[in-house]
Amino acid sequence: MKIVVTGSLGHISKPLTQELVQKGHSVTVISRKAERTKAIETLGAQAAIGTMEDVGFLTTAFNGADVVYVMEALAYGSFFDKNLDVIEANTQMGLNYKQAIDQSGVKQVVHLSSIGAHTNKGTGILKFHYNVENILKELPDNVAIKFMRPVGFYYNMYQYIQSIKMQGAIIQNYGGDEKEPWVSPLDIAAVIAEEIELPFEGRKIRYIASDEVSPNEIAGTLGEAIGKPDLKWFVISDEQMLNSMIASGMNPQTANGFVEMNAARRGRVLYEDYYKNRPVLGKVKLTDFAKEFASVFNQE
């Protein structure tokens, strides 16, 4: 098949591209950066250089594709841009995708959505996933769409490194012994590659997760990996978390979105639909990621 992959050579798109090429598909990878062209071609794919904000470029890139894989991704550092509404910017990207899919005539779409996309209430920064899913659902019925809803990414745990080094603990506005799902980008890529080769019909939702562990278990596992077996996870108030994020330079609106998202993890509110549609867990467990975490922790 002829497949277009957005997301450049990111955590998901790179292993996805590698797997699709290996399976004999013709893959075009969209990237904002021309300097990525050589690396994309080295994988056996073609590069299409342009932005998600350019509907004309997207339409041309999608033309003739059997399947397009679309995801929303803002430039690095966007969370600290005081003039950027992250939810609005990502929602606009969804509108651009809808227009390009419609104009190019693509009939099979895989969309990287997220946990929390089942509602627009109380999920904070994740609200744009709800928005984009509903925008894409406005496409004609003969456009088949698979909505992939991964849970929290393991690599988001890298944000814990600073507080571990400076305060000797993981500090968040939620915690405890209640298990929650986490996922590896490698397992996401594997599921997307699988779905691309399965029949497309109507609208499908699939959750993706690798492991289910509690905050306290995370502290224990990461602590063991970095030689701090007594590492603890401390819970602070939403207000304290918000003030800390704003003090670090984050856009206050974006910071508020993250605090609200974390608050939705308490009492498993964020995971209501996930547990109704619980997936088979992937291969990469927290103990596997902990080795990568230790490597990054020791380099910084």
C-alpha positions as CSV (number, residue, x, y, z in Angstrom):
1,M,0.0,0.0,0.0
2,K,0.9,3.6,-0.4
3,I,0.9,5.1,3.2
4,V,1.5,8.6,4.4
5,V,2.9,9.0,7.9
6,T,2.8,12.3,9.8
7,G,5.0,13.0,12.9
8,S,8.4,13.1,11.1
9,L,10.9,10.7,12.9
10,G,9.2,11.0,16.3
11,H,8.9,8.4,19.0
12,I,6.0,6.7,17.2
13,S,6.4,7.6,13.6
14,K,10.0,6.4,13.3
15,P,9.4,2.8,14.4
16,L,6.0,2.8,12.6
17,T,7.8,3.8,9.3
18,Q,10.5,1.1,9.9
19,E,7.9,-1.6,10.3
20,L,5.7,-0.5,7.4
21,V,8.8,-0.3,5.0
22,Q,9.9,-3.8,6.3
23,K,6.4,-5.1,5.4
24,G,6.9,-3.8,1.8
25,H,4.7,-0.8,1.9
26,S,5.6,2.5,0.1
27,V,5.8,5.1,2.8
28,T,6.0,8.9,2.7
29,V,6.9,10.6,5.9
30,I,5.9,14.2,6.5
31,S,8.4,16.4,8.3
32,R,8.7,20.1,9.0
33,K,12.4,20.0,8.7
34,A,14.3,19.6,5.4
35,E,17.3,18.3,7.3
36,R,15.4,15.2,8.2
37,T,15.2,14.1,4.5
38,K,18.3,12.0,4.5
39,A,17.4,10.2,7.7
40,I,13.9,9.5,6.3
41,E,15.3,8.2,3.1
42,T,17.8,6.0,5.0
43,L,14.7,4.2,6.5
44,G,13.6,3.4,3.0
45,A,10.8,6.0,2.9
46,Q,10.2,9.2,0.9
47,A,10.2,12.6,2.6
48,A,7.6,15.3,2.1
49,I,8.7,18.6,3.7
50,G,6.1,21.0,4.9
51,T,3.8,22.0,7.8
52,M,0.6,20.8,9.3
53,E,-0.7,24.4,9.0
54,D,-0.4,24.2,5.2
55,V,-3.6,22.5,3.8
56,G,-2.4,22.7,0.2
57,F,0.8,20.9,1.1
58,L,-1.1,18.2,3.1
59,T,-3.6,17.7,0.3
60,T,-0.8,17.2,-2.2
61,A,1.1,14.8,0.2
62,F,-2.1,12.8,0.8
63,N,-3.0,12.5,-2.9
64,G,-3.1,8.9,-4.1
65,A,-2.5,7.4,-0.6
66,D,-4.2,4.2,0.4
67,V,-3.9,5.1,4.1
68,V,-2.9,8.2,5.9
69,Y,-1.7,8.2,9.6
70,V,-2.3,11.6,11.2
71,M,-1.3,13.0,14.5
72,E,-1.2,16.5,16.1
73,A,2.3,17.7,17.1
74,L,3.4,21.2,17.9
75,A,7.0,22.4,17.6
76,Y,9.3,21.8,20.6
77,G,8.9,24.4,23.3
78,S,5.3,25.3,22.5
79,F,4.2,24.7,26.0
80,F,6.3,27.7,27.1
81,D,5.0,30.0,24.3
82,K,3.0,32.6,26.2
83,N,1.1,33.6,23.0
84,L,0.0,30.1,22.0
85,D,-3.3,28.4,22.9
86,V,-2.2,24.8,22.7
87,I,-5.8,23.4,22.5
88,E,-6.8,25.8,19.8
89,A,-3.6,25.2,17.8
90,N,-4.0,21.4,17.8
91,T,-7.8,21.7,17.1
92,Q,-6.9,23.8,14.0
93,M,-4.5,21.1,12.9
94,G,-7.5,18.7,13.0
95,L,-9.4,21.0,10.8
96,N,-6.5,21.1,8.4
97,Y,-6.4,17.3,8.3
98,K,-10.1,17.1,7.6
99,Q,-9.9,19.5,4.7
100,A,-6.8,17.7,3.2
101,I,-8.3,14.3,3.6
102,D,-11.5,15.5,2.0
103,Q,-9.8,17.3,-0.9
104,S,-7.3,14.4,-1.6
105,G,-10.0,11.7,-1.7
106,V,-8.3,9.5,0.9
107,K,-10.7,6.9,2.2
108,Q,-8.7,5.2,5.0
109,V,-7.4,7.2,7.9
110,V,-5.6,6.2,11.2
111,H,-5.7,9.0,13.7
112,L,-3.5,9.2,16.8
113,S,-5.9,10.4,19.5
114,S,-5.6,9.9,23.3
115,I,-7.0,8.6,26.5
116,G,-9.6,11.2,27.6
117,A,-10.9,11.8,24.0
118,H,-14.3,10.3,25.1
119,T,-15.2,13.6,26.8
120,N,-14.6,17.4,26.6
121,K,-15.2,17.8,30.4
122,G,-12.5,18.0,33.0
123,T,-9.6,16.5,31.0
124,G,-7.5,19.7,30.7
125,I,-4.9,19.8,27.9
126,L,-6.4,16.6,26.4
127,K,-9.5,18.4,25.3
128,F,-8.2,18.9,21.8
129,H,-8.2,15.2,21.2
130,Y,-12.0,15.2,21.8
131,N,-12.2,18.2,19.4
132,V,-10.2,16.6,16.6
133,E,-12.0,13.2,16.8
134,N,-15.3,15.0,16.4
135,I,-13.9,17.1,13.5
136,L,-12.7,14.0,11.7
137,K,-16.1,12.3,12.3
138,E,-17.6,15.0,10.1
139,L,-15.9,13.5,7.1
140,P,-18.2,11.6,4.7
141,D,-19.3,8.1,5.8
142,N,-17.2,6.5,3.0
143,V,-14.1,7.7,4.8
144,A,-13.2,4.9,7.3
145,I,-11.3,6.2,10.4
146,K,-9.5,4.3,13.1
147,F,-9.1,6.4,16.3
148,M,-6.1,5.1,18.3
149,R,-6.3,6.1,22.0
150,P,-3.0,5.5,23.8
151,V,-2.7,6.2,27.5
152,G,0.1,8.2,29.2
153,F,3.5,7.7,27.5
154,Y,6.4,6.3,29.5
155,Y,8.7,9.0,28.3
156,N,6.6,11.7,30.0
157,M,8.2,10.3,33.2
158,Y,11.4,12.1,32.2
159,Q,9.9,15.2,33.6
160,Y,10.3,13.6,37.1
161,I,14.1,13.8,36.8
162,Q,14.4,17.4,37.9
163,S,12.4,17.0,41.1
164,I,14.2,13.7,41.9
165,K,17.6,15.4,41.5
166,M,16.6,18.7,43.3
167,Q,14.2,17.5,45.9
168,G,14.8,13.7,46.1
169,A,11.3,12.7,45.2
170,I,8.7,12.6,42.4
171,I,6.2,15.4,43.0
172,Q,2.8,15.5,41.3
173,N,-0.8,16.6,42.1
174,Y,-2.0,13.0,42.2
175,G,-0.5,9.8,43.5
176,G,-1.1,6.7,45.7
177,D,-1.6,3.0,45.1
178,E,-4.3,3.1,42.4
179,K,-3.0,1.6,39.2
180,E,-3.2,3.5,36.0
181,P,-2.2,2.5,32.4
182,W,1.0,3.6,30.7
183,V,2.3,2.9,27.2
184,S,5.5,2.6,25.2
185,P,5.7,4.4,21.7
186,L,7.0,1.0,20.4
187,D,3.7,-0.7,21.4
188,I,1.7,2.2,19.9
189,A,3.6,1.8,16.6
190,A,3.0,-1.9,16.6
191,V,-0.7,-1.5,17.0
192,I,-1.0,1.2,14.3
193,A,1.0,-1.0,11.9
194,E,-1.4,-3.9,12.7
195,E,-4.5,-1.7,12.2
196,I,-3.2,-0.4,8.8
197,E,-3.2,-3.9,7.5
198,L,-6.6,-4.8,8.9
199,P,-9.8,-4.0,7.0
200,F,-11.2,-0.5,7.4
201,E,-14.9,0.0,7.9
202,G,-16.8,2.9,9.5
203,R,-15.4,4.4,12.6
204,K,-13.3,2.3,15.1
205,I,-11.8,3.2,18.5
206,R,-8.9,1.2,20.0
207,Y,-7.1,1.9,23.3
208,I,-3.4,1.1,23.6
209,A,-1.5,0.4,26.8
210,S,1.6,-1.5,27.8
211,D,1.4,-1.8,31.6
212,E,-0.8,-0.8,34.6
213,V,1.0,0.4,37.6
214,S,0.4,2.8,40.5
215,P,2.4,6.0,41.2
216,N,3.9,4.4,44.3
217,E,5.0,1.4,42.2
218,I,6.5,3.8,39.6
219,A,8.6,5.5,42.3
220,G,9.8,2.1,43.6
221,T,10.7,0.8,40.1
222,L,12.4,3.9,38.9
223,G,14.1,4.3,42.3
224,E,15.6,0.8,42.0
225,A,16.8,1.5,38.5
226,I,18.6,4.8,39.4
227,G,20.1,3.4,42.7
228,K,17.6,5.2,44.9
229,P,15.5,2.4,46.3
230,D,13.8,4.6,48.8
231,L,12.5,7.1,46.2
232,K,9.0,8.3,47.1
233,W,6.1,9.9,45.2
234,F,4.8,12.9,47.0
235,V,1.4,14.5,46.3
236,I,0.9,18.3,46.4
237,S,-2.1,20.4,45.8
238,D,-3.4,21.5,42.4
239,E,-2.5,25.1,43.3
240,Q,1.0,24.2,44.3
241,M,1.5,22.2,41.1
242,L,0.1,25.1,39.0
243,N,2.4,27.7,40.6
244,S,5.4,25.4,40.1
245,M,4.7,25.0,36.4
246,I,4.1,28.7,35.9
247,A,7.3,29.5,37.8
248,S,9.2,27.2,35.4
249,G,8.1,29.5,32.5
250,M,5.2,27.5,31.2
251,N,2.2,29.3,29.6
252,P,-0.3,29.7,32.5
253,Q,-3.2,28.4,30.3
254,T,-1.1,25.3,29.3
255,A,0.0,24.7,32.9
256,N,-3.6,24.8,34.1
257,G,-4.5,22.3,31.4
258,F,-1.8,19.8,32.7
259,V,-2.9,20.3,36.3
260,E,-6.5,19.6,35.3
261,M,-5.5,16.5,33.3
262,N,-3.6,15.2,36.4
263,A,-6.5,15.9,38.6
264,A,-8.7,13.8,36.3
265,R,-6.4,10.8,37.0
266,R,-7.5,10.9,40.7
267,G,-10.3,8.4,41.2
268,R,-9.7,7.1,37.6
269,V,-12.1,9.7,36.1
270,L,-9.8,10.0,33.1
271,Y,-9.9,6.2,32.6
272,E,-13.7,5.6,32.7
273,D,-14.0,4.7,29.0
274,Y,-10.6,2.9,29.0
275,Y,-11.7,0.4,31.6
276,K,-14.9,-0.2,29.6
277,N,-12.8,-1.0,26.6
278,R,-9.7,-2.4,28.2
279,P,-7.1,-3.5,25.6
280,V,-4.6,-6.4,25.7
281,L,-1.5,-4.9,27.2
282,G,1.6,-4.5,25.0
283,K,5.1,-5.9,25.4
284,V,7.1,-3.1,26.9
285,K,6.7,-3.0,30.7
286,L,7.6,-0.4,33.2
287,T,10.7,-2.4,34.2
288,D,11.9,-2.2,30.6
289,F,11.4,1.6,30.4
290,A,13.1,2.0,33.8
291,K,16.4,1.0,32.2
292,E,16.0,3.8,29.6
293,F,15.0,6.2,32.4
294,A,18.2,5.3,34.4
295,S,20.3,5.9,31.3
296,V,18.8,9.4,30.8
297,F,18.9,10.2,34.5
298,N,22.6,9.4,34.7
299,Q,23.4,11.5,31.7
300,E,21.8,14.7,33.0
